[in-house]
Amino acid sequence: MSTDVAEGRPGLPPALEDVFATLQRRNPGEDEFHQAAHEVLESVAPVIERHPEYARARLLERICEPERQILFRVPWVDDDGEVQVNRGFRVEFNSALGPYKGGLRFDGELQLGTLKFLGFEQIFKNALTGLGIGGGKGGADFSPKDRSDGEIMRFCQAFMTELHRHIGARTDVPAGDMGVGEREIGYLFGQYQRITNRSEPGVLTGKGLGWGGAQLRTEATGYGCAYFVEEMLQARDTSLDGRTVVVSGAGNVALHAIAKVTDLGGLVVACSDSHGVVHDPEGIDLDLVRELKGEDGDGLSAYPDRRRDARYEEDGSIWAIECDVALPCATQNELDEDDARRLVDQGVIAVAEGANMPCTPEAVDVFQEADVPFGPGKAANAGGVAVSALEMQQNAARDRWTFERTDERLVEIMREIHGLCRDTAEEYDRPGDYVSGANIAGFRRVADTMLALGVV
């Protein structure tokens, strides 16, 4: 993606252009952060016009600048007795609505700019849930892949030895993310209790069910994405029932999106991973995908060996497969303008982001110009953080909800987010524009609270 993220995009009003230019100058080379910020600034321009008090209080400048960015050294010892040194991060972006909330990502290529993009998006996503949580993100340039269980434990303990100074149930509540699952959360939580001498289950979410975790947390992002796209379709007097669907990815979000779409009557005919695409016209066999993607599995390339009518294409594009609904659930900027045009030409009727910013700005433009309902990630994939906040509620009350009760609450939250985005877009004369609706609604909730709190 070009460093000039605004190239070919609609111009911003002069005051907002100055905000964006300052952001680019202060954060050089962080293209994903620039992209996310430009989208929000573009959406909220009419809000600033209606509410000059936001500009006078410099709310945009303040929201675009993290409250705190923490970088730290993580030294640890591998199985061969060799000292390894990684870098840890925590971007505490905005706490106006409550404690910072956002995942920890362990990825060998992780950079600060990626976390700033994710943390910035998290501010508005968390605001949309209405659950009183701020936005943040963190992680380390460490990959658990090909590491032993002992090495992962020692790394997590070293990472938490520094991170524990900056988090707490009323300050900053990390969760899992890419490369950080229940195992890693367990090691992190154990070290936190060891160092602090406090039993504080609300300090981390994504915990195991036996020690403070919430039912549905694993399924929440994928389920929530399916619930959101169902709401978008029902707003147009249709539904997922009987629709063909493609879901990119084969990780946690994608697998649970496939499961819930199937429950709602949709037929998921394709999924993918970093190596290729599986197309199964009879419907993806979810159990088989889980088996093939497990630790001892052969990968998706072996899928056609077990399903006669299926085909696997190495390095193929999932967006070349004809469908009614597309759910990009893999990674950022995976669906570009050409992919979007192909989907529109093939008759796609709805798109919703299960991953964070998987569609390029140009792709979003194509969907909107074609009047295809498009659910942005900060709305469509908010189910994960919503259930994380419900886990915090249960921890605070020393309560434990059933799977069914949590699922009912998730459905309510996703329905409320959809309604808020739809109504806000209409209020600002952008009917059907869920991107503007999500950005404006999230921004107003944060901005109004920041005004009330003063210049802090």
N, C-alpha and C positions, 0 to 999 in steps of 0.2 A: 504494500500500500504506500502511496506517495506520502512524503512528509507533509506536503501541502494538502491536508485532509479536505480543505474546502474547495479544491480544484474541481470544477464542474458541478459544484453544489450551489444551491441558492445563496445569494449574498445575505449577510447579517446586517441589521441596522448599525450605523456607525458606532454607537455606544457599546453594543455587544461585540462588534468586530474588534474594538479595542481590548475588551475583556479576553477574547479568544487569542489575539496577538500576544498579549502578556502571558497567557497560559502557555502558548507555544514557546515563547522565549525562555520562560522559567523552567520548562520541562522538555528540553531538546531531545529529539529522537524517540519520544514516547508516543508513537503513532496511534496505538490503540486508545490511549487516554485522550489524545486529541480528537479522535473520531467520536468517542462517547460524549465528550464535552460539547463538540460542535452540534451533535444531534439535539442535546438538551437545550443549548442556547437558541438554536433555530426554532424549537418548539415553544419556548417560553417568551419569545419576542412580544407577542400580543399581551401577555400578562404584565410585562414590564411597562408597556404602553398604558394599560388600564390602571396600574398601581405604581406610580412614580416613587412612592415611599420605599419600594424595594430597591430602586436604583440609588436613592439618596443614602440608604443604609449600606450600600455596597454589598448587598447580599450575594450577588452572583460571584463577585471576586472572592468573597469569604467561603462560599460553598465549593468553589473550584480549588481551594487551597486546603489540603489536609490539616486537621488540627494538630496531628502529630505523625511523624514518620520515624519508625524505630528500625535501625539496622544494627545487627550484632553478629559477632563471631561465634561459630559453633564448633569447637574442637571435640573430637571423639576418637576412639581407638577401634580399628576394625579387627576382624578375626585373626589376621596375621600379626597383630600387635603393632601395626603401623598407625601413626597419628594421621587423621584426616581433618581437614578444616573446610567447613561450609559457611555459608552466609545465611542468617535468618532475617526475616522481615516482619514487621507489623505496621500496617497503615491504618491509623485510627482517624477516619476521615471526617465524620460528623456525629456529634452526640446530642444534638438538639432534642431529639425525640426520645432518647433513652440510651442505655449502654451500647457501645459499639457492638455490632453483630455481623459476623461474616466468617467464611471458612478459612482453613489453613490448607495451603497447597504445597505438596512436596513434588518438585519437578526439577530435574538436573539443569534445565535451561531457563529456570525462572529468573525474571528481571523485575526490578522495582516498577517499571512502567506498566507491566501487565497487572501488577497488584493495584496500582493506582486506578487503572481502567476498571478493574473489577470492584474496587472499593467505592469508586464514584457511582457506578451503576447500583451498588448495594444501598446507597443512601435512599434512592428513590424507590427501589424495589421494596425495601423494608418499610418505608413510609406508606406505600400502598396497602400493606397488610393491616394497618391501623392498630398494630399491637405494641406500640411504644418501644421501638428499637431503633438505634442509630446505625450508621454504616461503617464497615471496616473490612479489611482483608489482610491475610498474612501468609507466611509459609517459609520455604527454604529451597535453595538450589541443590537439593538432595533427592535422588531417585531411589525409592525402595526396591525397584526392579533389580533382580539378581543379587540382592542383599539377604543375608541370613536373618532369621528371626532375632538372634542375639544382637546383630549389628543394628537392626532397626530399633530395638529397645534402647541400646546405648545412645543412638543418635537422638531419639525422642527425649530421653532423660537429659542429655546435654542441651537440647533445644529449650526444654521447659525450664532448665536451671536459670536461663536468662529471661525467658518470656514471662515467668511467674510474677516478676516485678511490675508488670504492666497490665495484668488482667484481673478480673474478679467479677462476681455475679452482678454487681452494681456498677461496674466500670467498663469491662470489655469481655464479651463472651464468645470465644472462637468456637468453630465447629469443624467438621471434616470437609474435605473437598478432594480434588484430584490427588491421588496418591496418599490420602489420609482417610482410612476407614476405621472401623470399630477397633481393630487391633491397635493402630497408632493412637487413637483417642484414649484407649486404655492405658498405654504406657505413659502418655502425656499426663493423664489424670492421676495416675499413681505417683509420678514424680512431683506433681503439684501438691498432693496431700502430704507427701514425705517432707517436702521443704517447708511448707507453711504450717504444718501441724493443725490443719483445719479440714473438717469434712464439709466440703462446699460443692455439692454436686452441680449447682447452677452455674459453675464457672466454665464448663464446657458442655456442648451438646453433641449429639450423635453417639452417646454412650450406649453400652450394652443394656439390654432390658433388665438384667439382674442387678444393676448398680446405677439406677437413675435414668436410664434411657426411656424414650417415648415410643409407644407403638406407632407404626406407620412412618417413622422417620426415614427409613431406607426407601420406601416407595413414594414419598411425598412429592418430590420434584416431577417425576414422570407422571404420577397420577394427576397432579395439579395442572400440568400442561394439557392432558387429555380433557380435564374438566373445563379448562378455559376455552379450548377450541370448540367444545360442545356448546358452550354459552354463545360463542360467536356465531355458530351455525344456527342455533335456535333463534337468535336475533334476526335471522333471515329466513325464518320459518322452515328450517330443515334440521338435520342432525347427522351424527356420525353413522347411524344405523344404515348398513348396506353400502357404505362408502369404501372405496379402496384408498389405502393410506401407505405412504412410505415414511420410514423413520431412520434418519442417519444415526450411525453409532451402534455400538453393541455393549455399552457400559451400563452403569446403574440407571441413569436417567432414561436412556433409550429402552432398556428392557422393561422397565415399569410403565413407560408410556405405551409400549406395545401391549402389555397386559391389560391396561385400563381401556385403551381404544377397543380392544377385542371384547371386553366386558360390555362396552357401550354399543356393540353391534358392528363396529368397523372391521374391515378385512385388511390387515397389514401384510403387504405383498413384498416388501423389501426392507433390508437393514444393511448395515455396512460396518467395516472397521478400517483401520489405517492401511490395510493391504488390498481391500477389494469390496465388492458388493454381491450380496445374495439376493436373487429374485425368485420368489416362490409364488406363482399365481394362485395356488391353493391356500395360501396363508402361511406366514412364518410360524414354524414350529418352535415355540419359545423354549420349551424344555431342551430341545436339541441345541439351540443356540447357546443356552447356558452351559450345557455339557461341553460343547466345542470350545467355548471361551474360558472354561475352567483351567485350573493350573495344569492338569494333565491332558487337556484337550488338544485337538489338532488344528484349531482355528477354523474360521468360516469357510476356507477353501474346501474342507471336507464335507460341507453341508450337502451338496448334490449326491454324494455317495450314499446318503441315507434317504433322500427325497428325490424320486425319479424325475419329477417334472420341474425341479428347481435347476437354476444355473448360477454359476459363480463367475464373476468377471474380475480378474486382478486389475487393480488400478482403475476400475470403472467408475462412472459417475452415477450415483443413485438418483440424481435429478433427471436422468434420461428416461427413467421408468415412468410410464403414464400412471397418474393417480388423481384422485379427487382432493386429497388433503396431504400436505407435506409438513413434516415435523423435523426440522434440523436440530439434532440433539447431540452433536459431536463436539465441535470446537468453534472458536471465533472465525468469522469471515470464510466459512466453508462453502457458502452459497453465493455466487456472484451474479452479475447482471445477465450474462449469457444463460446461466442456469435458470434464473427467474423467467426470462423470456421463453425458454423452452417449456417450463412448467405452465406458464400462462397459455401458450399456444396449444398445449395438450389438454387444457380445460380445468386446471386446478381451481378449486373453489374456496380454499382457505389454507393459510400458512400460520404456524405458531412456533416460536422459538423455545425449545427445551433447553438449549445451551445458552451461554452468555454471548450475545452479539454474533450469532453464526451467519447472519446475512449482511452483506456489504450495504452501504448506503444506497448504491446504485440499484441493487436488487430490491431493496425496500421501495424505491421510487417506482420500479416496474410494477410491483404488486399493487401499489396504491393507484397508479395511473390506470390499471386494468380493473379497478374496483374489486380487487380480491381482498377480503378481510385478512389483516395481518396482525398477529399478536406478538408484540415485542417481548424480549426476554424478561425485562424488569416487571412485566405483568404476568406473562404466560408461565414463567418458571419460578414464580414466587412461592409456590407450594412448599418447597424445601425449607426456606427460612421461616415460613409461617409455622410449620410443625416444630422447627427448632425453638421458636418463641413459645409454642404450647408446651414443649419440654421444660423450658424455663419456668413456666407457670406451675407445672406439676411439681418440679423440684422445690419451688418456693413454698408450696402448700404441703409438701411431703405427701403428695397424692399420686395416683396412677390411674390413667384412663384406659378404657378398653380400646381395641382396634376400631371397633364400630363407632364409638363416640368420637374418636379422633378423626376418622374418615368423614363423619357427618360435619364436623367443624371445618375440615378442609374444604369440603364442597361449599359450605356457606362462605368461607373466606374468598375462594376463587370466584364465586358468583358475585360477591360484593366488589371485588377488584374489577371484574368485567363491567359491572354496572357503573362504577365510578369512572372508569376510563371512557366508556361510551357517553355518559352524561356530560363529562367535562369537555370532550371533543365537540359535542353539540353546543354547549354553552359558548365555546370560542369559535363557532361557525366552521367547524371542521368535522361534520358528521361522518362517522365510520372510520375516522383516523385514530386508531388505537395508539399509535406512537405518540402523537400530540397529546391525546387524552391522558396517557400514562405519565408522560413527562410533566405536563402541567399540573396534574393532580398531586403527584409526588412532590413536585417543587413547592406548590402552595402550602402543603402541610408542613414542610420543613421551614420554609421562609417565614410563615406566620409565627411559628414558634421561636425562630431566631429573633424576629422583631420584638417579641414579648420578653425575651431574655436579655436584651440589650447588646451592646458591643462587647462580646466575649469571645 
